[in-house]
């Protein structure tokens, strides 16, 4: 019996609360409903029910899908872009355009045949050119091999007897093989200064000591005797070494020839304190180092710069330089009168472009292989060939130069084209006549030296302003 609101109701314990929400049994376990078949993370999953198919039906569906795929591929092939003229001619038009007429199709086939024939002719021509180039290369290599053999076996062992022979001079003119070039240069330049390897080591050690002292003394001041003793110019060397043949990437800091070039130039500045280091020397020293050992390169370098022309230019002797320039202008007028008059009309004087050519012996102005051939003959013929080469360069570009004004002339002559052909240049050089009224180059040069000496004695020396201005011009051209 349960008492509720003072009323006694006879009810069964579970029947009266069936409709009461609070008596629904929220935490009671309900019977499991039918679970949906599928993937579950934990627990067992009953297998999915797959309807069974007839094997013939499966085969038919597979063949239908394969046929549909083949149609899609065929459609893509029909819509491929034509990437060549030949394919365009032979290719059928798209389905949405009218088909080709028989006449048009025949014409296209003929055009295709013509194109194929032209392509075959071009291939035959290219193959013929390649064979010709290969044959020429083989001839050059064979000629070079014979030249090396001749130099090593016939000329160098009998240098004194063979140096002036016709055979030697002819081989010399066509270029010395690179593998024997250093030996020939060394013999041709000579060693009139009697420099030894021991002397080079002494000069090198002095240069290193000088650099070390200058590095230790941060407040180093140049002595008042700078014009007499120019050993202090070793400090300028490191500025120029990295600018020497930058395209080769071997003379820059960290390169294999950086220290060698620096050592050679420093040793020379201590060997010749009256000259010191002058901008432009680095190119000459670099060319020698490419063909000789370090000590032998130093010996050739010192003897080469002891030649009269190099002494005058590197010491900036304006009177002697003036004699060389006047001599050059005489031969320019004799060989290239149009260029001579055009230069005079535009006030293009020789020292604008000749200084840089002479200072570096054309190693900076010409490609290295061409400059090396110029050096070959220069070692044989001396300073005269330098000015003959300058005239040869002007003759190669004569037709261009006579149409330029001052600005373009100065720019062109200070930076020559890099594609100059060595054979063309040497043919031009060979055509230059180095005599005026039966007077040779040396005789004309002596005449101008005497003339300048007479005018200097009378106090009316013609010069290019003063030595300091020429020095600044030399420096600016070397930097460029």
C-alpha positions in Angstrom: 0.0 0.0 0.0 1.3 3.5 -0.9 -0.1 6.6 0.7 -0.4 9.6 -1.7 -2.1 12.9 -0.8 -3.8 11.1 2.1 -5.4 8.7 -0.4 -4.8 5.1 -0.3 -4.8 3.6 -3.8 -4.5 -0.1 -4.5 -2.1 -0.2 -7.4 0.4 -2.6 -8.6 4.0 -1.5 -8.0 5.1 -1.3 -11.6 1.9 -0.6 -13.6 0.9 2.8 -12.3 4.3 4.5 -13.3 4.4 3.3 -16.9 3.3 6.7 -18.1 5.6 8.6 -15.7 8.7 9.9 -17.6 10.9 9.6 -14.6 10.4 5.9 -14.4 11.6 5.1 -18.0 14.8 3.5 -16.9 17.4 5.9 -18.5 20.4 3.8 -17.5 18.9 0.5 -18.4 20.4 -1.5 -21.3 18.3 -1.4 -24.4 18.0 -4.2 -26.8 20.6 -3.9 -29.7 19.1 -2.5 -32.9 20.2 -3.9 -36.2 23.7 -2.4 -36.8 24.5 -0.9 -40.2 27.2 -2.9 -41.9 30.4 -1.0 -42.7 33.9 -0.1 -41.3 34.4 0.2 -37.6 37.4 1.2 -35.6 37.2 -1.5 -33.0 35.4 -4.7 -32.8 34.4 -7.2 -35.4 32.6 -6.1 -38.5 30.3 -8.4 -40.3 31.1 -8.8 -44.0 29.2 -6.6 -46.5 26.5 -8.2 -48.4 27.5 -8.0 -52.1 24.9 -9.0 -54.7 26.0 -11.8 -56.8 26.5 -11.2 -60.5 26.5 -13.4 -63.5 30.0 -13.9 -65.0 28.7 -12.9 -68.4 27.4 -9.6 -67.0 30.8 -8.8 -65.4 32.5 -9.5 -68.8 30.1 -7.2 -70.6 30.6 -4.4 -68.1 34.4 -4.6 -68.4 34.3 -4.6 -72.2 32.0 -1.6 -72.2 34.4 0.4 -69.9 37.4 -0.6 -72.1 35.5 0.5 -75.3 34.7 3.9 -73.6 38.3 4.4 -72.6 39.5 3.7 -76.2 37.1 6.2 -77.6 38.4 8.9 -75.2 42.0 8.2 -76.2 41.1 8.3 -79.9 39.3 11.7 -79.4 42.4 13.1 -77.7 44.6 12.0 -80.6 42.4 13.7 -83.1 42.7 17.0 -81.1 46.5 17.0 -80.8 48.1 20.3 -81.8 50.2 20.2 -84.9 53.8 21.4 -84.0 55.5 21.3 -87.3 54.8 22.4 -90.9 55.3 18.8 -92.1 52.7 17.5 -89.7 50.3 20.3 -90.7 50.5 19.3 -94.3 49.9 15.6 -93.8 47.4 15.9 -91.0 43.7 15.5 -91.7 41.5 18.4 -90.8 39.2 18.2 -87.7 35.9 16.6 -88.1 34.0 19.9 -87.8 35.8 21.3 -90.9 35.4 20.3 -94.6 37.8 17.6 -95.7 40.6 18.3 -98.1 39.9 18.1 -101.8 42.0 15.6 -103.8 43.8 18.5 -105.5 44.7 20.1 -102.2 45.8 16.7 -100.7 48.0 16.1 -103.8 49.5 19.6 -103.5 50.3 19.0 -99.8 52.0 15.7 -100.6 54.1 17.4 -103.2 55.0 20.2 -100.7 55.9 17.5 -98.2 58.2 15.8 -100.7 59.9 19.1 -101.5 60.5 19.8 -97.8 61.9 16.3 -97.3 64.2 16.8 -100.2 65.4 20.2 -98.9 66.0 18.7 -95.5 68.1 15.9 -97.0 70.1 18.3 -99.0 70.7 20.4 -95.9 71.8 17.3 -93.9 74.2 16.4 -96.7 75.6 19.9 -96.8 76.1 20.0 -93.0 77.7 16.6 -93.1 80.1 17.8 -95.8 80.9 20.9 -93.8 81.6 18.8 -90.7 83.9 16.5 -92.7 85.7 19.5 -94.1 86.1 21.1 -90.6 87.4 17.8 -89.3 89.9 17.5 -92.2 91.1 21.0 -91.6 91.5 20.3 -87.9 93.4 17.2 -88.6 95.7 19.1 -91.0 96.3 21.8 -88.3 97.1 19.2 -85.7 99.4 17.4 -88.1 101.1 20.7 -89.0 101.4 21.6 -85.3 102.9 18.2 -84.6 105.5 18.6 -87.4 106.3 22.1 -86.2 106.9 20.9 -82.6 109.1 18.1 -83.9 111.1 20.6 -86.0 111.5 23.1 -83.1 112.6 20.4 -80.7 114.9 18.4 -83.0 116.2 20.9 -85.6 116.1 24.5 -84.2 116.5 24.6 -80.4 119.5 22.2 -80.3 121.2 24.3 -83.0 119.9 27.7 -82.0 122.7 30.0 -83.0 123.0 28.4 -86.4 119.3 28.1 -87.1 117.8 31.2 -85.6 118.2 33.4 -88.7 117.5 30.7 -91.3 114.6 31.1 -93.7 113.0 27.9 -92.5 113.0 29.1 -88.9 111.7 32.6 -89.7 108.8 31.1 -91.7 107.9 28.7 -88.9 108.2 31.7 -86.5 105.8 33.8 -88.5 103.0 31.2 -88.5 103.1 30.9 -84.7 105.2 29.0 -82.3 103.5 25.8 -80.8 102.4 26.5 -77.2 104.4 23.6 -75.8 107.7 25.1 -77.0 106.8 28.8 -76.9 108.4 29.4 -73.5 111.7 27.9 -74.6 111.8 29.9 -77.8 110.9 33.2 -76.0 113.6 32.5 -73.4 116.2 32.1 -76.1 115.0 35.0 -78.2 114.8 37.5 -75.3 118.1 36.5 -73.9 119.6 37.4 -70.5 121.8 40.4 -71.1 121.3 41.5 -67.5 122.8 38.1 -66.3 120.1 37.6 -63.8 120.2 34.3 -61.8 117.6 32.3 -59.9 119.4 33.2 -56.7 119.1 36.9 -57.5 115.4 36.4 -58.0 115.0 34.8 -54.6 116.9 37.7 -53.0 114.6 40.3 -54.7 111.5 38.2 -53.8 112.5 38.0 -50.1 113.1 41.8 -50.0 109.7 42.4 -51.5 108.0 40.2 -48.9 109.9 42.0 -46.1 108.9 45.4 -47.6 105.2 44.3 -47.8 105.3 43.0 -44.2 106.8 46.3 -42.9 104.2 48.3 -44.7 101.4 46.1 -43.4 102.7 46.3 -39.8 103.0 50.1 -40.0 99.4 51.2 -40.5 100.5 54.9 -40.6 103.2 54.2 -43.2 104.1 57.4 -45.2 105.9 57.4 -48.4 109.4 58.7 -48.2 110.5 62.0 -49.8 112.7 59.9 -52.1 109.8 58.2 -53.8 110.7 59.5 -57.2 114.2 57.9 -56.8 113.4 54.7 -54.9 110.1 53.2 -56.0 110.2 50.0 -54.0 107.1 51.3 -52.1 105.1 50.7 -55.3 104.8 47.0 -54.2 101.7 48.1 -52.3 100.0 48.9 -55.6 100.6 45.5 -57.1 97.8 43.7 -55.2 95.3 46.2 -56.7 96.2 45.3 -60.2 96.8 41.5 -59.9 93.1 40.7 -59.5 92.3 42.8 -62.6 94.7 40.8 -64.8 92.9 38.6 -67.3 89.8 38.3 -65.3 88.2 36.0 -67.8 90.8 33.3 -67.0 90.0 33.3 -63.3 93.5 32.2 -62.4 95.2 35.4 -61.4 92.5 36.5 -58.9 92.8 36.0 -55.2 92.6 32.3 -54.4 93.6 31.3 -58.0 96.7 29.2 -58.8 98.6 32.1 -60.3 97.7 34.9 -57.9 100.8 34.5 -55.6 103.1 33.7 -58.5 102.2 37.0 -60.3 102.3 39.0 -57.1 105.8 37.6 -56.3 107.2 38.3 -59.7 106.0 41.9 -59.8 107.1 42.6 -56.2 110.6 41.1 -57.0 110.9 43.4 -60.0 109.9 46.5 -58.1 112.8 45.7 -55.7 115.1 44.8 -58.5 114.5 48.1 -60.4 113.7 50.6 -57.7 114.2 53.4 -60.2 111.2 52.1 -62.2 109.2 50.3 -59.5 105.8 48.9 -60.5 103.8 50.6 -63.2 100.3 49.7 -64.1 100.2 47.5 -67.2 103.2 45.4 -66.1 100.9 42.7 -64.7 99.7 41.7 -68.1 103.2 41.2 -69.5 104.2 39.2 -66.4 101.0 37.1 -66.6 101.7 36.1 -70.2 105.2 35.0 -69.3 104.0 33.0 -66.3 101.6 31.1 -68.6 104.6 29.9 -70.6 107.5 29.8 -68.2 108.5 28.8 -64.7 108.5 31.6 -62.1 112.2 32.3 -62.0 112.6 32.1 -65.8 109.6 34.3 -66.2 111.2 36.9 -64.0 114.5 36.8 -66.0 112.6 37.3 -69.3 110.4 40.0 -67.7 113.4 42.0 -66.5 115.3 41.7 -69.8 112.1 42.5 -71.8 111.5 45.7 -69.9 115.1 46.7 -70.4 114.5 47.1 -74.1 114.8 50.8 -75.3 111.1 51.1 -76.2 109.9 49.6 -72.9 112.3 51.7 -70.8 111.1 54.9 -72.5 107.4 54.1 -71.9 107.6 52.6 -68.4 109.8 55.5 -67.2 107.5 57.9 -69.1 110.3 59.6 -70.9 108.2 62.1 -72.9 110.9 63.1 -75.4 111.6 59.5 -76.4 107.9 58.6 -76.4 107.4 61.7 -78.7 110.0 60.3 -81.1 108.2 56.9 -81.3 104.8 58.6 -81.8 106.2 60.8 -84.6 107.8 57.8 -86.3 104.5 55.9 -86.0 102.6 58.8 -87.6 105.1 58.9 -90.5 104.4 55.2 -91.3 100.7 55.7 -90.8 100.7 58.4 -93.4 102.7 56.2 -95.7 100.6 53.1 -95.4 97.1 54.4 -94.6 96.8 57.9 -95.8 92.9 58.0 -95.4 93.1 56.9 -91.8 96.0 59.4 -91.2 94.0 62.4 -92.5 90.8 61.3 -90.8 92.6 61.0 -87.5 94.1 64.5 -87.9 90.7 66.0 -88.8 89.3 64.5 -85.6 92.4 65.3 -83.5 93.0 61.6 -82.7 96.7 61.6 -81.7 98.7 58.3 -81.3 99.2 58.5 -77.5 95.4 58.1 -77.0 95.6 54.4 -78.1 99.2 53.5 -78.6 100.3 53.8 -75.0 98.0 51.0 -73.8 99.1 48.8 -76.7 102.8 49.3 -76.0 102.5 49.1 -72.2 100.8 45.6 -72.3 102.4 44.4 -75.6 98.8 43.9 -77.0 98.1 41.3 -74.3 95.2 43.4 -73.0 93.9 44.7 -76.3 93.9 41.5 -78.3 92.6 37.9 -77.6 95.2 36.0 -75.7 95.9 33.5 -78.6 96.3 36.4 -81.1 98.5 38.4 -78.6 100.7 35.3 -78.2 101.4 35.2 -81.9 102.2 38.9 -81.8 104.6 38.2 -79.0 106.2 35.4 -81.1 107.3 37.7 -83.9 108.0 40.6 -81.4 110.6 38.4 -79.7 112.1 37.9 -83.2 111.9 41.3 -84.8 111.9 43.6 -81.7 110.1 46.9 -81.1 109.6 47.6 -84.9 107.0 44.8 -85.0 104.9 46.4 -82.2 104.3 49.5 -84.4 103.8 47.3 -87.5 101.1 45.4 -85.6 99.5 48.7 -84.6 99.3 49.7 -88.3 98.0 46.2 -89.2 95.2 46.6 -86.7 94.2 50.0 -88.1 94.3 48.5 -91.6 92.0 45.7 -90.7 89.4 48.2 -89.5 90.2 51.0 -92.0 86.7 51.0 -93.6 85.1 51.4 -90.2 87.5 53.9 -88.7 87.2 56.5 -91.5 83.5 56.9 -90.7 83.8 57.5 -87.0 84.0 60.7 -85.0 86.4 61.4 -82.1 84.3 59.8 -79.4 83.7 56.5 -81.3 87.3 56.4 -82.5 88.6 56.7 -78.9 86.2 54.1 -77.6 86.9 51.7 -80.5 90.7 51.9 -80.3 90.9 51.5 -76.6 88.7 48.4 -76.7 89.1 46.5 -79.9 86.6 43.8 -81.0 87.2 40.4 -79.4 86.5 38.4 -82.6 89.5 39.6 -84.6 91.0 36.8 -86.7 94.7 36.1 -86.2 95.2 35.1 -89.9 93.5 38.2 -91.2 95.5 40.4 -88.8 98.8 38.8 -89.8 98.0 39.2 -93.5 97.3 42.9 -92.8 100.5 43.2 -90.9 102.5 41.5 -93.6 101.2 44.1 -96.2 102.5 47.0 -94.1 105.6 48.6 -95.6 108.1 49.5 -92.9 110.3 51.7 -95.0 110.0 55.3 -96.1 112.1 56.5 -99.0 114.4 53.5 -98.4 114.8 54.5 -94.8 114.0 51.7 -92.3 112.1 52.1 -89.0 115.2 52.5 -86.9 116.6 55.2 -89.2 113.3 57.2 -89.1 113.2 56.8 -85.3 116.8 58.0 -85.0 116.0 61.1 -87.1 113.1 62.0 -84.9 115.1 61.5 -81.7 117.8 63.8 -83.1 115.2 66.4 -84.1 113.7 66.4 -80.6 117.1 66.6 -79.1 117.9 69.7 -81.1 114.6 71.4 -80.2 115.1 70.5 -76.5 118.6 72.2 -76.6 117.0 75.3 -78.1 114.3 75.3 -75.4 111.3 74.6 -77.6 110.6 71.0 -76.9 107.2 69.7 -78.1 105.7 67.6 -75.4 102.3 66.3 -74.3 101.8 68.9 -71.5 104.1 67.4 -68.8 105.3 64.1 -67.4 102.7 64.1 -64.6 99.8 64.4 -67.1 101.2 61.5 -69.2 101.6 59.5 -66.0 97.9 60.2 -65.1 96.9 59.2 -68.7 98.8 56.0 -68.4 97.2 55.2 -65.1 93.7 55.9 -66.3 94.2 53.7 -69.4 95.7 50.9 -67.3 92.7 51.0 -64.9 90.3 50.8 -67.9 
